[in-house]
Amino acid sequence: MLRIHFTGEDLARMRIAPGPDPMWEMLLSLHRLQKRDAGVVLGPWLRESLPRVPPATRLLTALVPPAGLAPDFLTPAVGGGLAAQLEALRSTPRHQLSQDLREFTRQNLSRRLPTWVRELAEGESEGIGRVADAAQAYVDAVIGPFWERIRAQVSRDRVRRSAVLAEGGWDAVLGTLHPSVHWEYPVLRVEGLRDGDLHLGGRGLRLQPAFFRRCGPTALCDPTLSPVLVHPIEHDVRWATPDAGPADGRALAHLLGPTRATLLSALADGVANTGELARLAGTTAPNASRHITALREAALVSSQRHRNATLHSVTDLGLALLEGGRNSDARSEPPG
């Protein structure tokens, strides 16, 4: 279990990443690709991507095992998108390459590493350029075609957590991050990670929502690097359909009424704040709460109380109803 130690200054410097991180998504998708365990939600991505995987990906899989940690230098903490991250990767100092690869080798003793990886660990830095080229080719072929949908899903998660932050502060965000995460100030305990203590020391912590992360959160190995906790998001089950979205409201409004239909659709989009839900539905917060209660009693919405915040989310039944409403609306249109 990893124990992350906070001070008051660390809480003041907490932040939620503004969008998906290309290199983290590259690394985490390689886990899914190698294990072939994308499941129902990520299955469409895996089926479409397997035929497009470039040959150079073998350079990446040498450094990213199907499970476990990869070298920290693969996920540089720089802004500016993929181009800036790849430039930072190419410019990784030799001492960091050696340090990260020694730790990687220690944690993967049973894994036979190619000669070029051992040479990279010994100070031969030319190989890092080939790794960066492989990362570029992989992202272009395997992640690029899905990027806008990945961005939309991560943004949806960020909106939901930002609403939780507005209502309950960082206590509510950290307390509802994932079932494997346990928060009691000043320590955040993360099950499933290496045993150890990470003292933030006033640096704060960046929460990075990750599309391809399926189990609990993960983090960097080196405690001296900029602290980040990469956590899974809650996917919209319809994410893989480019034009999928909540129903346009006609069939659903006939069934639920316009206010409840609007609230259910907004919840599916990741809006969790009662005040914002009320604004979208054109009603008051108390009235929105009454409608949400009715949706919860119909098993279309679930609510979780955490201190001063109440988090609402759509159940599988609610999602199925939204999808059915969308299909019904589509059938009501005359053929083009």
C-alpha positions as CSV (number, residue, x, y, z in Angstrom):
1,M,0.0,0.0,0.0
2,L,1.3,3.4,-0.9
3,R,0.8,6.1,1.7
4,I,0.8,9.7,0.5
5,H,1.4,12.3,3.2
6,F,-0.2,15.7,2.9
7,T,0.2,19.0,4.6
8,G,-2.2,22.0,4.5
9,E,0.0,23.5,1.8
10,D,-0.3,20.3,-0.3
11,L,-4.1,20.5,-0.2
12,A,-3.9,24.1,-1.3
13,R,-1.8,23.0,-4.3
14,M,-4.0,20.1,-5.4
15,R,-5.3,20.2,-8.9
16,I,-7.2,18.1,-11.4
17,A,-5.5,17.7,-14.8
18,P,-7.3,19.6,-17.5
19,G,-7.5,16.6,-19.9
20,P,-6.0,13.2,-20.8
21,D,-2.3,12.8,-20.8
22,P,-1.1,11.3,-24.2
23,M,1.9,9.4,-22.8
24,W,0.0,8.0,-19.8
25,E,-2.8,6.9,-22.2
26,M,-0.1,5.3,-24.4
27,L,1.4,3.4,-21.5
28,L,-1.8,2.3,-20.0
29,S,-3.3,1.2,-23.4
30,L,-0.2,-1.0,-23.9
31,H,-1.3,-2.9,-20.8
32,R,-4.7,-3.5,-22.3
33,L,-3.2,-4.4,-25.7
34,Q,-0.8,-7.1,-24.3
35,K,-3.3,-8.6,-21.8
36,R,-6.2,-8.6,-24.3
37,D,-8.4,-7.8,-21.3
38,A,-10.2,-4.7,-22.6
39,G,-13.5,-6.0,-21.4
40,V,-16.9,-4.8,-22.7
41,V,-16.2,-1.1,-22.4
42,L,-12.8,-1.0,-24.2
43,G,-13.5,-3.9,-26.4
44,P,-14.4,-1.8,-29.5
45,W,-11.1,0.1,-29.2
46,L,-9.1,-3.2,-28.9
47,R,-10.9,-4.8,-31.9
48,E,-10.3,-1.8,-34.1
49,S,-6.7,-1.2,-32.9
50,L,-5.1,-4.6,-33.1
51,P,-4.8,-4.6,-36.9
52,R,-3.2,-1.2,-36.8
53,V,-0.5,-1.8,-34.2
54,P,2.8,-0.7,-35.9
55,P,5.8,-3.1,-35.8
56,A,7.9,-0.6,-33.8
57,T,5.5,-1.2,-30.8
58,R,7.8,-4.0,-29.8
59,L,10.2,-1.3,-28.5
60,L,7.5,0.0,-26.2
61,T,6.4,-3.4,-24.9
62,A,10.0,-4.1,-23.9
63,L,9.6,-1.3,-21.4
64,V,5.9,-1.7,-20.6
65,P,5.1,-5.1,-19.3
66,P,1.5,-6.4,-19.4
67,A,1.2,-5.6,-15.7
68,G,3.3,-3.6,-13.3
69,L,5.3,-0.5,-13.4
70,A,7.1,1.0,-16.4
71,P,10.1,3.5,-16.3
72,D,9.1,6.9,-15.2
73,F,10.8,8.6,-18.1
74,L,8.0,7.4,-20.4
75,T,5.5,9.8,-18.9
76,P,7.3,13.2,-18.7
77,A,5.3,15.8,-16.8
78,V,5.3,18.6,-19.3
79,G,2.5,20.6,-20.9
80,G,2.0,21.2,-24.5
81,G,0.6,17.9,-25.6
82,L,2.2,14.9,-27.3
83,A,4.8,16.8,-29.3
84,A,6.2,18.4,-26.1
85,Q,6.2,15.1,-24.2
86,L,8.0,13.3,-27.0
87,E,10.6,16.1,-27.1
88,A,11.1,15.8,-23.3
89,L,11.4,12.0,-23.8
90,R,14.1,12.4,-26.4
91,S,15.9,14.8,-24.0
92,T,15.8,12.6,-20.9
93,P,19.1,13.0,-19.0
94,R,21.3,9.9,-19.0
95,H,21.4,9.7,-15.3
96,Q,17.5,9.5,-15.2
97,L,17.6,6.8,-17.9
98,S,20.0,4.7,-15.9
99,Q,18.2,5.2,-12.6
100,D,14.8,4.4,-14.0
101,L,16.0,1.4,-15.9
102,R,17.8,0.0,-12.9
103,E,14.6,0.2,-10.9
104,F,12.7,-1.3,-13.8
105,T,15.1,-4.2,-14.0
106,R,14.9,-4.8,-10.3
107,Q,11.1,-5.0,-10.4
108,N,11.2,-7.3,-13.5
109,L,13.9,-9.8,-12.6
110,S,12.1,-12.6,-14.5
111,R,11.8,-10.5,-17.6
112,R,14.4,-11.0,-20.3
113,L,15.3,-7.5,-21.6
114,P,16.7,-6.8,-25.1
115,T,20.3,-5.8,-25.5
116,W,19.4,-2.2,-26.4
117,V,17.6,-1.7,-23.1
118,R,20.6,-2.9,-21.1
119,E,22.8,-0.5,-23.2
120,L,20.4,2.3,-22.5
121,A,20.7,1.7,-18.8
122,E,24.5,1.7,-19.1
123,G,24.5,5.2,-20.6
124,E,24.0,4.6,-24.4
125,S,21.3,7.2,-25.0
126,E,20.7,6.8,-28.8
127,G,18.0,4.2,-28.2
128,I,15.7,6.7,-26.5
129,G,15.2,8.4,-29.9
130,R,13.9,5.1,-31.3
131,V,11.6,4.7,-28.3
132,A,10.2,8.2,-29.0
133,D,9.6,7.4,-32.6
134,A,7.8,4.2,-31.7
135,A,5.6,6.1,-29.2
136,Q,4.7,8.6,-32.0
137,A,3.8,5.8,-34.4
138,Y,1.8,3.9,-31.8
139,V,-0.2,6.9,-30.7
140,D,-0.9,8.0,-34.3
141,A,-2.1,4.5,-35.3
142,V,-3.8,3.2,-32.2
143,I,-4.9,6.2,-30.0
144,G,-5.2,9.0,-32.5
145,P,-8.4,7.8,-34.2
146,F,-10.1,7.7,-30.8
147,W,-8.6,10.8,-29.3
148,E,-11.5,13.1,-29.4
149,R,-13.8,10.5,-27.8
150,I,-11.1,9.8,-25.2
151,R,-10.9,13.5,-24.4
152,A,-14.6,13.7,-24.1
153,Q,-14.8,10.9,-21.6
154,V,-11.9,12.3,-19.5
155,S,-13.6,15.7,-19.6
156,R,-16.8,14.2,-18.4
157,D,-15.0,12.7,-15.4
158,R,-13.3,16.0,-14.7
159,V,-16.6,17.9,-14.7
160,R,-18.1,15.4,-12.3
161,R,-15.1,15.7,-9.9
162,S,-15.0,19.5,-10.2
163,A,-18.7,19.5,-9.1
164,V,-17.8,17.3,-6.1
165,L,-14.9,19.7,-5.3
166,A,-17.3,22.7,-5.4
167,E,-19.7,21.1,-3.0
168,G,-17.5,19.2,-0.6
169,G,-13.9,20.3,-1.1
170,W,-10.8,18.1,-1.5
171,D,-12.0,15.9,1.3
172,A,-15.0,14.8,-0.9
173,V,-12.8,14.4,-4.0
174,L,-10.2,12.2,-2.3
175,G,-12.8,10.3,-0.3
176,T,-14.6,9.2,-3.5
177,L,-11.7,8.8,-5.9
178,H,-11.8,5.0,-6.0
179,P,-12.7,2.1,-3.7
180,S,-9.0,1.2,-3.3
181,V,-8.3,4.7,-2.1
182,H,-8.8,5.6,1.6
183,W,-8.5,9.2,2.8
184,E,-8.1,10.4,6.3
185,Y,-6.2,13.6,6.6
186,P,-3.2,13.8,6.4
187,V,-2.7,10.5,4.7
188,L,-4.1,9.1,1.5
189,R,-3.7,5.3,1.3
190,V,-3.7,3.6,-2.1
191,E,-4.1,-0.2,-2.1
192,G,-2.5,-2.2,-4.8
193,L,0.6,0.0,-5.2
194,R,4.1,-0.7,-3.9
195,D,4.4,-0.4,-0.2
196,G,6.0,2.9,0.8
197,D,5.5,6.5,1.9
198,L,5.4,9.5,-0.4
199,H,5.8,12.8,1.4
200,L,4.5,15.6,-0.8
201,G,6.3,18.3,1.2
202,G,4.3,21.2,-0.1
203,R,4.5,20.2,-3.8
204,G,0.8,19.3,-4.0
205,L,-0.6,16.5,-6.0
206,R,-2.0,16.3,-9.6
207,L,-5.0,14.0,-10.1
208,Q,-4.8,12.6,-13.6
209,P,-7.9,11.0,-15.0
210,A,-7.0,8.1,-17.3
211,F,-9.2,6.6,-20.0
212,F,-7.3,3.3,-20.2
213,R,-6.7,2.7,-16.5
214,R,-9.1,-0.1,-15.5
215,C,-8.2,-1.0,-11.9
216,G,-7.1,1.3,-9.0
217,P,-4.8,4.4,-9.3
218,T,-1.2,4.2,-10.2
219,A,1.7,6.6,-9.6
220,L,5.4,7.3,-10.5
221,C,8.2,5.3,-8.8
222,D,10.5,8.2,-8.2
223,P,9.3,10.2,-5.1
224,T,11.4,13.2,-6.2
225,L,9.4,13.7,-9.5
226,S,6.4,16.0,-9.7
227,P,3.7,14.0,-7.7
228,V,0.8,12.6,-9.8
229,L,-1.9,10.0,-9.0
230,V,-3.4,8.5,-12.2
231,H,-6.9,7.2,-11.6
232,P,-9.5,5.4,-13.7
233,I,-12.6,7.2,-15.0
234,E,-16.2,6.1,-15.1
235,H,-16.9,5.4,-18.8
236,D,-20.0,6.2,-20.6
237,V,-20.8,2.7,-22.0
238,R,-21.7,4.3,-25.4
239,W,-18.4,6.1,-25.8
240,A,-17.3,4.1,-28.8
241,T,-20.2,5.3,-31.0
242,P,-19.1,8.7,-32.4
243,D,-22.6,10.1,-32.5
244,A,-23.8,8.4,-29.3
245,G,-25.2,10.7,-26.6
246,P,-28.1,11.2,-24.4
247,A,-31.5,11.2,-26.0
248,D,-32.7,14.4,-27.6
249,G,-35.6,14.3,-25.2
250,R,-38.8,13.7,-27.1
251,A,-39.5,10.0,-26.3
252,L,-37.9,10.2,-22.9
253,A,-39.8,13.4,-22.0
254,H,-43.1,11.6,-22.8
255,L,-42.1,8.8,-20.4
256,L,-40.5,10.8,-17.5
257,G,-41.6,14.3,-18.0
258,P,-39.3,17.0,-19.5
259,T,-37.6,18.0,-16.2
260,R,-36.7,14.5,-15.2
261,A,-35.6,13.6,-18.7
262,T,-33.2,16.7,-18.7
263,L,-31.8,15.8,-15.3
264,L,-31.2,12.1,-16.3
265,S,-29.4,13.2,-19.5
266,A,-27.3,15.8,-17.6
267,L,-26.3,13.2,-15.1
268,A,-25.2,10.9,-17.9
269,D,-23.0,13.7,-19.2
270,G,-21.2,13.9,-15.8
271,V,-23.0,16.8,-14.2
272,A,-23.3,16.0,-10.5
273,N,-23.8,19.3,-8.8
274,T,-27.5,19.8,-7.8
275,G,-27.3,23.6,-8.4
276,E,-25.9,23.0,-11.9
277,L,-28.5,20.3,-12.6
278,A,-31.3,22.7,-11.5
279,R,-29.9,25.4,-13.9
280,L,-29.8,23.0,-16.8
281,A,-33.4,21.9,-16.1
282,G,-34.7,25.4,-15.6
283,T,-35.9,24.8,-12.1
284,T,-34.9,25.4,-8.5
285,A,-32.4,23.3,-6.5
286,P,-35.1,22.0,-4.1
287,N,-37.3,21.0,-7.0
288,A,-34.4,19.3,-8.8
289,S,-33.6,17.4,-5.6
290,R,-37.2,16.1,-5.5
291,H,-37.0,15.0,-9.1
292,I,-33.7,13.3,-8.5
293,T,-35.3,11.5,-5.5
294,A,-38.0,10.2,-7.8
295,L,-35.4,9.0,-10.4
296,R,-33.5,7.3,-7.6
297,E,-36.6,5.5,-6.3
298,A,-37.2,4.2,-9.9
299,A,-33.6,2.8,-9.8
300,L,-32.5,5.2,-12.7
301,V,-30.1,7.2,-10.5
302,S,-27.9,6.3,-7.5
303,S,-26.7,8.8,-4.9
304,Q,-23.8,8.6,-2.5
305,R,-23.4,10.8,0.5
306,H,-19.9,11.9,1.5
307,R,-19.8,14.4,4.3
308,N,-21.3,17.6,2.9
309,A,-21.5,16.4,-0.7
310,T,-24.1,14.2,-2.4
311,L,-22.8,12.5,-5.6
312,H,-25.4,11.4,-8.2
313,S,-24.8,9.1,-11.1
314,V,-26.9,7.2,-13.6
315,T,-27.4,3.5,-13.1
316,D,-27.1,0.9,-15.9
317,L,-30.9,0.9,-16.1
318,G,-30.9,4.7,-16.5
319,L,-28.3,4.4,-19.3
320,A,-30.3,1.7,-21.0
321,L,-33.4,4.0,-20.9
322,L,-31.4,6.9,-22.3
323,E,-30.1,4.7,-25.1
324,G,-33.6,3.4,-25.8
325,G,-34.9,6.9,-25.9
326,R,-32.2,7.9,-28.4
327,N,-33.0,4.9,-30.7
328,S,-36.7,5.6,-30.4
329,D,-36.2,9.3,-31.4
330,A,-34.0,8.1,-34.4
331,R,-36.8,5.7,-35.5
332,S,-39.3,8.5,-35.4
333,E,-37.3,10.5,-38.0
334,P,-38.2,9.9,-41.7
335,P,-35.4,8.2,-43.6
336,G,-33.0,10.5,-45.3
